[in-house]
Amino acid sequence: MGVLAHLAAFNRKDIEQALQEFPAFKQYKINNATGSLLIEYDANIVQPSLIEALFAESDQDAEQACYALAACLER
């Protein structure tokens, strides 16, 4: 299903609020027309490989990346 399909199930304002709560995410842009999400993040806090893994073809890999990213952001 992937991250973008999961995001489609949420209210845009909820997504924006969640992104604003993490200082590692500097800027973001949600494009509903194309179903895309652009995130500028601090690579000193979040490893680029975690972001890439969010878009893995395997739902299980993407889910694990979500957990790893959440753990990284909680520090």
Secondary structure, DSSP 8 states (H G I E B T S, - for coil): -HHHHHHHTS-HHHHHHHHHT-TTEEEEEEETTTTEEEEEE-TTTS-HHHHHHHT-SSHHHHHHHHHHHHHHHH-
